[in-house]
Amino acid sequence: MNARQGTRIFLLAGLVALSGAAHAFDVLRAEQDISSTPAGSMVTICQFGDTPGRPLRLAEVVERALCSNPKTRGAWAVVKAQAAGLGVARAAYLPTISGNVQGVRESSVTNIQDYPSLSSNIASNTHSESVSLNWLLFDFGGREAALKNANALLEAARAMQEATLQSFFATTAKDYYAAQTAVGELDAARDVEDMARKSMEAAKARADKGVVPITDALQAQTQHEEAVFSLTKAESDAQTALGTLASDMNLDPSVPLEVQPVTESAQAGKTFIASIEELIRDVQVTHPSVRLRRRSSRHR
């Protein structure tokens, strides 16, 4: 006798559609206030070319850093995880529907030699379907407490993300200006080395002709060697500053970056001071740590 039995369990088609809608439309509205990029409200679209701009501007540096750095992406991931937890807490208030579809096919064949009338061939199909609806109406405040906890965790994650973004914004801007300064010092060191080399060559030529004593040529050579040492140090500092800037943008430190040196002008100085004052006012109003200190001072 041969028998074959198969059992299959399916979810209702409506539940499958609802699950797809939850991912596409966020029916529980748990992710409605979450930014679409790791940079939050600072950068709405994180799309950049394969190579940085030449020359590299501060705005591009900040945008690349806020969108691509692992620290900002990590803070964004924490917010999304807490939003998912909020969705789970809200889903506890909804009913659950489960469906069960079962099909059984059974066949039995019996062959009796020399007595065909006693042989049999039996086949049967059995189907069963069931749907169950469960809805928890009262649980003595357990779901409400879980929902409040999920909301609090999400708010904390958002505050942490905002603090991370603001802190990293300041760090990236500082590294950019440090790179500008290092590149400017490198250009100045090159000019000094070039002038010292020319002075050394001129002093050596005058000493060879007996116009000046040999000590003048030796002194000029010493000054040139000092200029070469300063140039080497300036090159190292510039490469370090540019490597730090590339690391902020989550790029390989060996990626060549072109940063314009700092140019001194009265108008640029006024603009820089004005932008700093504006940043300080924004920090005083929006930074989470400053707001926390104000709340603490009020309660004292």
Backbone as numpy.savetxt, mean C-alpha at the origin, in Angstrom:
# Nx Ny Nz CAx CAy CAz Cx Cy Cz
-25.07 -58.92 -7.99 -25.93 -57.74 -7.99 -25.03 -56.50 -7.99
-25.30 -55.57 -8.91 -24.57 -54.31 -9.01 -25.46 -53.18 -8.54
-24.92 -52.31 -7.71 -25.69 -51.16 -7.21 -24.83 -49.91 -7.30
-25.44 -48.84 -7.68 -24.73 -47.56 -7.76 -25.60 -46.46 -7.18
-25.02 -45.75 -6.29 -25.78 -44.69 -5.60 -24.96 -43.40 -5.64
-25.58 -42.31 -6.04 -24.92 -41.00 -6.07 -25.71 -39.96 -5.30
-25.01 -39.12 -4.55 -25.66 -38.08 -3.75 -25.02 -36.74 -4.05
-25.82 -35.76 -4.37 -25.31 -34.42 -4.68 -26.09 -33.40 -3.89
-25.37 -32.46 -3.30 -25.97 -31.40 -2.49 -25.65 -30.05 -3.12
-26.69 -29.26 -3.37 -26.53 -27.96 -4.03 -27.12 -26.87 -3.14
-26.54 -25.71 -3.20 -27.18 -24.51 -2.64 -28.20 -23.99 -3.63
-29.19 -23.31 -3.14 -30.21 -22.74 -4.02 -29.58 -21.71 -4.93
-30.13 -21.58 -6.12 -29.61 -20.62 -7.09 -29.72 -19.19 -6.57
-30.73 -18.94 -5.79 -30.88 -17.60 -5.22 -29.76 -17.24 -4.28
-29.29 -18.21 -3.50 -28.17 -17.96 -2.59 -26.89 -17.70 -3.36
-26.70 -18.42 -4.45 -25.51 -18.20 -5.26 -25.52 -16.79 -5.86
-26.68 -16.38 -6.36 -26.79 -15.03 -6.92 -26.58 -13.97 -5.85
-27.11 -14.23 -4.66 -26.94 -13.26 -3.57 -25.48 -13.15 -3.17
-24.77 -14.28 -3.17 -23.35 -14.25 -2.84 -22.56 -13.43 -3.85
-22.87 -13.63 -5.14 -22.19 -12.83 -6.17 -22.50 -11.36 -6.04
-23.76 -11.04 -5.70 -24.12 -9.64 -5.53 -23.41 -9.03 -4.34
-23.19 -9.82 -3.29 -22.51 -9.30 -2.10 -21.08 -8.89 -2.43
-20.41 -9.67 -3.28 -19.04 -9.32 -3.66 -19.03 -8.13 -4.61
-20.03 -8.04 -5.48 -19.99 -7.01 -6.51 -20.56 -5.68 -6.01
-21.62 -5.74 -5.18 -22.34 -4.53 -4.82 -22.29 -4.22 -3.32
-21.68 -5.10 -2.54 -21.57 -4.87 -1.10 -22.95 -4.58 -0.49
-23.83 -5.58 -0.54 -25.20 -5.38 -0.09 -25.28 -5.07 1.40
-24.29 -5.48 2.16 -24.27 -5.20 3.59 -23.66 -3.83 3.90
-23.17 -3.13 2.86 -22.63 -1.76 2.98 -21.52 -1.68 4.03
-20.70 -2.69 4.03 -19.58 -2.71 4.98 -18.36 -1.98 4.42
-18.25 -1.87 3.10 -17.07 -1.27 2.48 -17.40 0.04 1.78
-18.50 0.68 2.13 -18.92 1.88 1.41 -17.98 3.07 1.66
-17.33 3.12 2.82 -16.46 4.26 3.13 -14.99 3.92 3.01
-14.68 2.79 2.41 -13.28 2.38 2.26 -12.75 2.89 0.93
-11.57 3.45 0.95 -10.99 4.01 -0.27 -10.66 2.90 -1.26
-10.66 3.27 -2.51 -10.37 2.30 -3.57 -8.87 2.10 -3.79
-8.05 2.89 -3.13 -6.60 2.78 -3.27 -5.95 2.79 -1.89
-4.72 2.28 -1.78 -4.03 2.33 -0.49 -3.75 3.75 -0.01
-3.82 4.73 -0.90 -3.51 6.11 -0.54 -4.70 6.86 0.05
-5.83 6.19 0.24 -6.99 6.85 0.83 -7.53 7.94 -0.08
-7.92 9.04 0.55 -8.48 10.16 -0.22 -7.40 11.02 -0.87
-6.14 10.77 -0.55 -5.07 11.59 -1.12 -4.86 11.31 -2.61
-4.99 10.04 -3.01 -4.81 9.64 -4.40 -5.96 8.70 -4.77
-6.78 9.10 -5.73 -7.94 8.30 -6.10 -7.62 7.22 -7.12
-6.62 7.45 -7.95 -6.24 6.47 -8.98 -4.74 6.25 -8.89
-4.33 5.01 -8.65 -2.92 4.66 -8.54 -2.47 4.00 -9.83
-2.14 4.80 -10.81 -1.65 4.31 -12.09 -0.41 5.10 -12.47
0.70 4.38 -12.64 1.96 5.03 -12.94 2.67 4.27 -14.05
3.60 4.95 -14.67 4.41 4.30 -15.69 5.46 3.39 -15.08
6.12 2.63 -15.93 7.14 1.70 -15.45 8.35 2.43 -14.89
8.66 3.59 -15.44 9.83 4.36 -15.00 9.37 5.69 -14.43
10.04 6.16 -13.39 9.68 7.47 -12.82 9.94 8.60 -13.80
9.29 9.73 -13.54 9.46 10.89 -14.40 10.86 11.46 -14.33
11.23 12.13 -15.39 12.55 12.76 -15.46 12.35 14.21 -15.90
12.53 15.19 -15.00 12.93 14.99 -13.60 11.76 14.55 -12.73
12.10 14.00 -11.60 11.11 13.48 -10.67 10.56 14.62 -9.82
9.23 14.75 -9.81 8.57 15.81 -9.04 8.11 15.29 -7.69
7.91 16.20 -6.76 7.48 15.83 -5.42 6.11 15.16 -5.45
5.19 15.68 -6.27 3.85 15.10 -6.32 3.88 13.64 -6.76
4.71 13.33 -7.76 4.80 11.95 -8.21 5.42 11.06 -7.15
6.42 11.58 -6.47 7.07 10.79 -5.41 6.06 10.44 -4.32
5.29 11.42 -3.89 4.32 11.18 -2.82 3.25 10.20 -3.27
2.74 10.37 -4.49 1.70 9.48 -4.98 2.21 8.05 -5.12
3.40 7.89 -5.67 3.96 6.54 -5.79 4.18 5.91 -4.42
4.67 6.69 -3.48 4.94 6.17 -2.15 3.65 5.75 -1.44
2.63 6.61 -1.49 1.39 6.30 -0.80 0.66 5.12 -1.44
0.82 4.95 -2.74 0.11 3.86 -3.43 0.86 2.54 -3.38
2.19 2.57 -3.35 2.95 1.35 -3.57 3.73 0.86 -2.36
3.96 1.71 -1.39 4.79 1.28 -0.27 4.09 0.19 0.54
4.81 -0.83 0.98 4.19 -1.92 1.75 3.53 -1.45 3.04
4.03 -0.38 3.65 3.43 0.09 4.90 2.02 0.65 4.66
1.86 1.44 3.61 0.54 2.00 3.33 -0.40 0.91 2.83
0.10 -0.02 2.06 -0.74 -1.13 1.60 -1.15 -2.04 2.75
-0.25 -2.20 3.71 -0.59 -3.00 4.88 -1.69 -2.35 5.71
-1.61 -1.04 5.91 -2.66 -0.33 6.66 -3.99 -0.41 5.93
-3.95 -0.33 4.59 -5.18 -0.44 3.79 -5.78 -1.84 3.92
-4.92 -2.86 3.92 -5.40 -4.24 4.06 -6.06 -4.47 5.42
-5.52 -3.85 6.46 -6.13 -3.98 7.78 -7.53 -3.39 7.79
-7.70 -2.24 7.14 -9.03 -1.61 7.07 -10.00 -2.53 6.32
-9.56 -3.12 5.23 -10.44 -4.00 4.47 -10.79 -5.25 5.27
-9.84 -5.76 6.04 -10.13 -6.93 6.88 -11.15 -6.59 7.96
-11.00 -5.41 8.58 -11.96 -5.01 9.60 -13.33 -4.74 8.98
-13.37 -4.23 7.75 -14.65 -4.03 7.07 -15.33 -5.38 6.80
-14.54 -6.37 6.46 -15.11 -7.71 6.28 -15.69 -8.23 7.59
-15.00 -7.96 8.70 -15.54 -8.36 10.00 -16.84 -7.64 10.32
-16.94 -6.37 9.90 -18.18 -5.64 10.09 -19.30 -6.26 9.27
-18.99 -6.69 8.05 -19.99 -7.36 7.23 -20.48 -8.65 7.86
-19.56 -9.39 8.47 -19.96 -10.63 9.16 -20.88 -10.32 10.33
-20.55 -9.26 11.08 -21.40 -8.88 12.22 -22.79 -8.44 11.76
-22.87 -7.74 10.66 -24.18 -7.33 10.14 -24.95 -8.52 9.58
-24.25 -9.46 8.99 -24.92 -10.62 8.41 -25.59 -11.48 9.47
-25.14 -11.36 10.73 -25.76 -12.15 11.79 -27.22 -11.79 12.01
-27.64 -10.60 11.56 -29.03 -10.19 11.71 -29.92 -10.74 10.59
-29.36 -11.32 9.57 -30.13 -11.80 8.44 -30.48 -13.27 8.60
-31.56 -13.72 7.98 -31.90 -15.15 8.04 -30.97 -15.96 7.15
-30.89 -17.22 7.44 -30.09 -18.15 6.65 -31.01 -19.14 5.96
-30.77 -19.37 4.71 -31.57 -20.30 3.91 -30.63 -21.38 3.38
-31.03 -22.61 3.54 -30.24 -23.73 3.03 -31.14 -24.65 2.23
-30.62 -25.19 1.16 -31.37 -26.09 0.31 -30.63 -27.39 0.13
-31.38 -28.47 -0.02 -30.80 -29.80 -0.16 -31.54 -30.54 -1.27
-30.82 -30.95 -2.29 -31.38 -31.73 -3.39 -30.62 -33.04 -3.44
-31.34 -34.14 -3.35 -30.71 -35.46 -3.30 -31.35 -36.36 -4.35
-30.54 -37.01 -5.10 -31.02 -37.97 -6.10 -30.33 -39.31 -5.92
-31.10 -40.38 -5.89 -30.58 -41.73 -5.70 -31.06 -42.60 -6.86
-30.13 -43.21 -7.52 -30.45 -44.15 -8.60 -29.90 -45.51 -8.22
-30.79 -46.48 -8.21 -30.41 -47.83 -7.78 -30.85 -48.84 -8.84
-29.97 -49.76 -9.17 -30.28 -50.82 -10.13 -29.80 -52.15 -9.57
-30.62 -53.18 -9.82 -30.30 -54.52 -9.32 -30.60 -55.53 -10.41
-29.63 -56.31 -10.76 -29.78 -57.34 -11.80 -29.44 -58.70 -11.18
-30.37 -59.65 -11.34 -30.18 -61.01 -10.82 -30.37 -62.00 -11.95
-29.38 -62.79 -12.23 -29.43 -63.81 -13.28 -29.31 -65.19 -12.63
-30.30 -66.05 -12.88 -30.29 -67.43 -12.37 -30.19 -68.37 -13.56
-29.11 -69.09 -13.61 -28.85 -69.99 -14.73 -29.89 -71.11 -14.79
-30.37 -71.39 -15.98 -31.36 -72.44 -16.28 -32.76 -72.10 -15.78
-32.89 -70.96 -15.07 -34.22 -70.55 -14.63 -34.42 -69.07 -14.95
-34.58 -68.77 -16.20 -34.70 -67.35 -16.58 -35.93 -66.69 -16.00
-36.96 -67.44 -15.71 -38.16 -66.82 -15.15 -37.94 -66.27 -13.75
-36.93 -66.77 -13.11 -36.63 -66.29 -11.76 -35.65 -65.12 -11.77
-35.08 -64.82 -12.93 -34.15 -63.69 -13.01 -34.93 -62.38 -12.91
-34.22 -61.32 -12.51 -34.87 -60.01 -12.35 -33.91 -58.89 -12.72
-34.50 -57.78 -13.15 -33.74 -56.56 -13.47 -34.56 -55.37 -12.97
-34.13 -54.83 -11.88 -34.90 -53.78 -11.21 -34.08 -52.48 -11.22
-34.69 -51.37 -11.64 -34.05 -50.04 -11.61 -35.03 -49.05 -11.01
-34.54 -48.18 -10.13 -35.41 -47.20 -9.47 -34.66 -45.89 -9.29
-35.38 -44.79 -9.39 -34.84 -43.44 -9.18 -35.64 -42.77 -8.09
-34.94 -42.18 -7.15 -35.58 -41.49 -6.04 -35.02 -40.08 -5.92
-35.89 -39.08 -5.83 -35.47 -37.69 -5.68 -36.12 -37.10 -4.43
-35.34 -36.25 -3.78 -35.89 -35.54 -2.61 -35.31 -34.14 -2.56
-36.14 -33.19 -2.22 -35.71 -31.79 -2.10 -36.21 -31.24 -0.78
-35.40 -30.32 -0.21 -35.81 -29.68 1.04 -35.20 -28.30 1.13
-35.93 -27.40 1.73 -35.47 -26.03 1.96 -35.77 -25.68 3.41
-34.77 -25.07 4.06 -34.96 -24.68 5.46 -34.59 -23.22 5.64
-35.35 -22.52 6.46 -35.12 -21.10 6.76 -34.93 -20.95 8.26
-33.80 -20.36 8.64 -33.50 -20.12 10.05 -33.28 -18.63 10.27
-33.90 -18.09 11.30 -33.76 -16.66 11.58 -33.73 -16.47 13.09
-32.58 -16.02 13.56 -32.42 -15.75 14.99 -32.99 -14.38 15.30
-34.02 -14.34 16.13 -34.70 -13.08 16.43 -34.20 -12.43 17.71
-33.73 -13.19 18.65 -33.30 -12.61 19.93 -32.17 -13.45 20.50
-31.08 -12.77 20.89 -29.93 -13.50 21.43 -29.34 -12.79 22.64
-30.15 -11.99 23.33 -29.73 -11.31 24.56 -28.57 -10.35 24.33
-28.52 -9.70 23.17 -27.54 -8.65 22.91 -26.21 -9.12 22.37
-26.07 -10.39 22.06 -24.79 -10.89 21.57 -24.42 -10.31 20.22
-25.39 -10.26 19.30 -25.10 -9.71 17.97 -24.84 -8.21 18.03
-25.58 -7.50 18.88 -25.37 -6.07 18.99 -23.97 -5.75 19.52
-23.52 -6.52 20.49 -22.17 -6.31 21.03 -21.11 -6.61 19.97
-21.34 -7.68 19.20 -20.38 -8.02 18.14 -20.35 -6.93 17.07
-21.51 -6.34 16.77 -21.58 -5.28 15.77 -20.86 -4.03 16.26
-21.06 -3.66 17.53 -20.37 -2.49 18.07 -18.86 -2.72 18.08
-18.45 -3.92 18.42 -17.02 -4.22 18.44 -16.44 -4.13 17.04
-17.17 -4.65 16.03 -16.68 -4.58 14.66 -16.59 -3.13 14.18
-17.58 -2.31 14.54 -17.54 -0.89 14.17 -16.35 -0.18 14.80
-16.10 -0.48 16.08 -14.97 0.15 16.77 -13.64 -0.26 16.16
-13.52 -1.54 15.82 -12.28 -2.01 15.21 -12.07 -1.38 13.84
-13.14 -1.19 13.09 -13.02 -0.55 11.78 -12.61 0.91 11.92
-13.19 1.62 12.87 -12.81 3.02 13.08 -11.35 3.12 13.51
-10.91 2.20 14.37 -9.51 2.21 14.79 -8.58 1.94 13.61
-8.98 1.01 12.74 -8.16 0.71 11.57 -8.10 1.90 10.62
-9.21 2.61 10.47 -9.21 3.80 9.61 -8.31 4.88 10.18
-8.39 5.08 11.49 -7.52 6.09 12.12 -6.06 5.72 11.96
-5.76 4.43 12.11 -4.38 3.99 11.95 -3.91 4.18 10.51
-4.80 3.89 9.55 -4.43 4.11 8.15 -4.18 5.59 7.87
-5.04 6.45 8.40 -4.87 7.89 8.18 -3.56 8.37 8.80
-3.26 7.90 10.00 -2.01 8.29 10.64 -0.81 7.78 9.84
-0.90 6.56 9.32 0.19 5.99 8.52 0.41 6.81 7.26
-0.69 7.18 6.59 -0.57 7.95 5.36 0.05 9.32 5.62
-0.42 10.00 6.67 0.11 11.33 6.96 1.58 11.26 7.37
1.91 10.27 8.19 3.30 10.12 8.60 4.20 9.79 7.42
3.72 8.92 6.55 4.54 8.54 5.40 4.61 9.67 4.38
3.56 10.47 4.29 3.60 11.65 3.43 4.74 12.57 3.88
4.82 12.84 5.18 5.86 13.72 5.69 7.24 13.11 5.49
7.35 11.80 5.72 8.65 11.14 5.56 9.12 11.19 4.11
8.20 10.93 3.19 8.56 10.94 1.77 8.96 12.34 1.31
8.22 13.36 1.75 8.58 14.73 1.39 9.96 15.10 1.95
10.22 14.67 3.18 11.53 14.95 3.78 12.64 14.26 2.99
12.41 13.02 2.59 13.42 12.30 1.82 13.62 12.92 0.44
12.55 13.46 -0.13 12.67 14.11 -1.44 13.54 15.37 -1.34
13.26 16.20 -0.33 14.06 17.41 -0.17 15.49 17.08 0.23
15.68 15.98 0.98 17.04 15.56 1.31 17.78 15.12 0.05
17.08 14.46 -0.87 17.71 14.07 -2.13 18.05 15.29 -2.97
17.14 16.26 -3.00 17.43 17.50 -3.72 18.68 18.18 -3.16
18.76 18.24 -1.83 19.92 18.87 -1.20 21.20 18.12 -1.52
21.12 16.78 -1.47 22.31 15.97 -1.75 22.77 16.14 -3.19
21.81 16.19 -4.12 22.17 16.40 -5.53 22.78 17.79 -5.72
22.24 18.81 -5.04 22.82 20.15 -5.12 24.23 20.19 -4.57
24.44 19.51 -3.45 25.79 19.46 -2.88 26.75 18.72 -3.79
26.25 17.70 -4.48 27.11 16.97 -5.43 27.52 17.87 -6.58
26.58 18.65 -7.11 26.92 19.57 -8.20 27.95 20.61 -7.73
27.75 21.10 -6.50 28.71 22.07 -5.97 30.09 21.44 -5.77
30.12 20.19 -5.29 31.39 19.51 -5.08 32.10 19.27 -6.41
31.36 19.00 -7.46 31.97 18.83 -8.79 32.59 20.13 -9.28
31.88 21.24 -9.05 32.43 22.53 -9.46 33.71 22.86 -8.69
33.69 22.57 -7.38 34.88 22.84 -6.56 36.05 21.97 -7.01
35.75 20.68 -7.29 36.83 19.79 -7.74 37.40 20.25 -9.07
36.52 20.73 -9.97 36.99 21.20 -11.27 37.88 22.43 -11.11
37.46 23.36 -10.25 38.29 24.56 -10.03 39.61 24.20 -9.35
39.57 23.28 -8.39 40.80 22.89 -7.71 41.76 22.18 -8.67
41.21 21.37 -9.57 42.06 20.68 -10.54 42.73 21.68 -11.49
41.96 22.66 -11.95 42.54 23.67 -12.84 43.59 24.50 -12.12
43.31 24.83 -10.85 44.32 25.59 -10.08 45.58 24.77 -9.87
45.42 23.46 -9.63 46.58 22.60 -9.45 47.40 22.53 -10.73
46.73 22.39 -11.87 47.45 22.31 -13.13 48.18 23.62 -13.43
47.51 24.76 -13.12 48.15 26.05 -13.36 49.35 26.24 -12.43
49.20 25.85 -11.15 50.32 26.00 -10.20 51.48 25.10 -10.58
51.17 23.91 -11.06 52.23 23.00 -11.47 52.98 23.54 -12.68
52.24 24.13 -13.63 52.89 24.70 -14.82 53.77 25.87 -14.43
53.33 26.73 -13.51 54.15 27.87 -13.08 55.36 27.39 -12.30
55.19 26.35 -11.52 56.34 25.83 -10.76 57.37 25.21 -11.68
56.91 24.51 -12.73 57.85 23.91 -13.67 58.67 24.97 -14.41
58.07 26.14 -14.62 58.79 27.21 -15.30 59.56 28.09 -14.32
59.47 27.80 -13.04 60.21 28.56 -12.06 59.58 29.87 -11.68
58.34 30.09 -12.05 57.68 31.35 -11.72 57.31 31.39 -10.25
56.86 30.26 -9.71 56.46 30.17 -8.30 57.22 29.02 -7.66
57.37 29.04 -6.34 58.06 27.93 -5.69 57.24 26.65 -5.75
57.94 25.53 -5.55 57.29 24.22 -5.60 56.24 24.06 -4.52
56.38 24.82 -3.43 55.40 24.69 -2.34 54.00 25.13 -2.78
53.92 26.10 -3.69 52.61 26.51 -4.19 51.94 25.38 -4.97
52.74 24.65 -5.75 52.17 23.52 -6.51 51.72 22.42 -5.56
52.53 22.16 -4.51 52.16 21.12 -3.55 50.89 21.51 -2.78
50.78 22.79 -2.44 49.58 23.26 -1.74 48.34 23.13 -2.62
48.48 23.47 -3.91 47.35 23.33 -4.83 46.97 21.87 -5.02
47.97 20.98 -5.02 47.69 19.54 -5.14 46.93 19.04 -3.92
47.31 19.52 -2.74 46.62 19.12 -1.52 45.16 19.59 -1.54
44.96 20.82 -1.99 43.59 21.33 -2.08 42.75 20.51 -3.07
43.36 20.07 -4.14 42.64 19.25 -5.12 42.28 17.90 -4.52
43.20 17.31 -3.78 42.92 16.02 -3.16 41.78 16.14 -2.14
41.76 17.24 -1.42 40.65 17.45 -0.50 39.32 17.62 -1.25
39.38 18.30 -2.40 38.17 18.46 -3.20 37.70 17.12 -3.76
38.65 16.27 -4.15 38.28 14.93 -4.64 37.63 14.11 -3.53
38.15 14.20 -2.32 37.56 13.50 -1.18 36.14 14.00 -0.91
35.96 15.32 -0.95 34.63 15.88 -0.73 33.67 15.46 -1.84
34.17 15.39 -3.07 33.33 14.95 -4.19 32.91 13.50 -4.01
33.84 12.65 -3.59 33.50 11.24 -3.37 32.44 11.09 -2.29
32.59 11.85 -1.21 31.60 11.81 -0.13 30.24 12.33 -0.61
30.25 13.40 -1.42 29.00 13.95 -1.93 28.30 12.95 -2.85
29.07 12.23 -3.67 28.48 11.20 -4.53 27.84 10.10 -3.70
28.52 9.68 -2.64 27.96 8.64 -1.77 26.68 9.12 -1.09
26.69 10.35 -0.59 25.49 10.89 0.06 24.32 11.01 -0.92
24.62 11.42 -2.14 23.55 11.57 -3.14 22.96 10.20 -3.50
23.82 9.20 -3.67 23.32 7.87 -3.99 22.49 7.30 -2.85
22.93 7.57 -1.62 22.15 7.10 -0.46 20.79 7.77 -0.40
20.77 9.08 -0.63 19.49 9.81 -0.58 18.56 9.36 -1.70
19.08 9.15 -2.90 18.26 8.69 -4.01 17.78 7.25 -3.79
18.62 6.42 -3.19 18.21 5.06 -2.88 17.09 5.02 -1.85
17.18 5.90 -0.85 16.11 6.00 0.14 14.82 6.45 -0.50
14.91 7.39 -1.41 13.72 7.88 -2.11 13.10 6.77 -2.96
13.93 5.99 -3.64 13.41 4.88 -4.42 12.75 3.83 -3.54
13.34 3.58 -2.37 12.75 2.63 -1.43 11.39 3.11 -0.93
11.25 4.42 -0.72 9.95 4.95 -0.31 8.88 4.66 -1.35
9.25 4.68 -2.63 8.30 4.43 -3.71 8.18 2.95 -4.04
8.81 2.10 -3.23 8.80 0.64 -3.44 9.46 0.27 -4.76
10.50 1.01 -5.12 11.29 0.72 -6.30 12.63 0.15 -5.89
13.30 -0.49 -6.82 14.63 -0.99 -6.54 15.57 0.19 -6.30
16.40 0.13 -5.24 17.29 1.27 -4.96 18.25 1.59 -6.09
18.47 0.63 -6.99 19.39 0.88 -8.10 18.73 1.58 -9.28
17.41 1.82 -9.21 16.71 2.50 -10.30 17.23 3.93 -10.41
17.66 4.36 -11.59 18.18 5.73 -11.73 17.07 6.77 -11.58
17.29 7.73 -10.71 16.34 8.80 -10.48 16.99 10.13 -10.82
16.20 11.01 -11.41 16.70 12.34 -11.74 15.92 13.37 -10.92
16.58 13.94 -9.95 15.96 14.92 -9.06 16.69 16.24 -9.26
15.93 17.28 -9.50 16.55 18.59 -9.68 17.05 19.13 -8.35
18.25 19.74 -8.33 18.75 20.30 -7.08 17.92 21.48 -6.61
18.07 21.82 -5.35 17.33 22.94 -4.78 17.86 24.24 -5.37
16.94 25.08 -5.84 17.31 26.39 -6.36 16.86 27.46 -5.39
17.74 28.38 -5.09 17.41 29.43 -4.13 16.73 30.59 -4.84
15.54 30.92 -4.38 14.83 32.09 -4.89 13.87 32.56 -3.82
13.63 33.82 -3.78 12.76 34.38 -2.74 11.34 33.87 -2.90
10.86 33.79 -4.15 9.49 33.35 -4.38 9.33 31.89 -3.97
10.33 31.06 -4.32 10.26 29.65 -3.93 10.26 29.51 -2.42
11.05 30.34 -1.73 11.07 30.27 -0.27 9.73 30.63 0.33
9.08 31.69 -0.21 7.76 32.07 0.30 6.74 30.97 0.07
6.78 30.36 -1.12 5.84 29.29 -1.43 6.06 28.10 -0.52
7.33 27.77 -0.28 7.64 26.64 0.59 7.13 26.88 2.01
7.38 28.08 2.54 6.93 28.40 3.89 5.41 28.37 3.98
4.73 28.89 2.96 3.27 28.88 2.95 2.73 27.46 2.93
3.36 26.58 2.13 2.89 25.19 2.07 3.12 24.48 3.39
4.23 24.78 4.07 4.49 24.18 5.36 3.46 24.63 6.39
3.14 25.93 6.38 2.12 26.43 7.32 0.77 25.78 7.06
0.44 25.57 5.80 -0.83 24.91 5.47 -0.82 23.47 5.95
0.30 22.78 5.79 0.40 21.40 6.26 0.25 21.33 7.78
0.85 22.29 8.49 0.75 22.30 9.95 -0.69 22.51 10.38
-1.40 23.41 9.71 -2.83 23.61 10.05 -3.64 22.35 9.78
-3.36 21.68 8.69 -4.09 20.44 8.39 -3.81 19.38 9.45
-2.56 19.28 9.88 -2.21 18.30 10.91 -2.93 18.60 12.21
-2.99 19.88 12.58 -3.66 20.26 13.83 -5.15 19.92 13.81
-5.74 19.91 12.63 -7.17 19.65 12.53 -7.48 18.17 12.34
-6.66 17.46 11.56 -7.05 16.12 11.13 -6.20 14.99 11.70
-4.99 15.26 12.16 -4.13 14.15 12.57 -4.70 13.44 13.81
-4.79 12.11 13.78 -5.41 11.38 14.89 -4.72 11.59 16.24
-3.39 11.64 16.25 -2.70 11.80 17.53 -2.97 13.16 18.15
-3.04 14.22 17.30 -3.34 15.56 17.81 -4.77 15.62 18.35
-5.71 15.00 17.64 -7.09 14.98 18.10 -7.23 14.22 19.41
-6.45 13.14 19.55 -6.50 12.37 20.79 -5.98 13.18 21.96
-4.90 13.95 21.74 -4.36 14.79 22.81 -5.36 15.87 23.23
-6.07 16.44 22.25 -7.06 17.45 22.58 -8.19 16.86 23.41
-8.62 15.67 23.06 -9.68 15.03 23.84 -9.22 14.73 25.26
-7.96 14.27 25.37 -7.43 13.97 26.70 -7.35 15.22 27.56
-6.93 16.36 26.96 -6.82 17.61 27.73 -8.19 18.13 28.15
-9.21 17.88 27.34 -10.55 18.36 27.70 -11.14 17.59 28.88
-10.79 16.30 28.96 -11.35 15.48 30.04 -10.63 15.65 31.35
-9.51 16.34 31.35 -8.76 16.54 32.61 -9.42 17.60 33.47
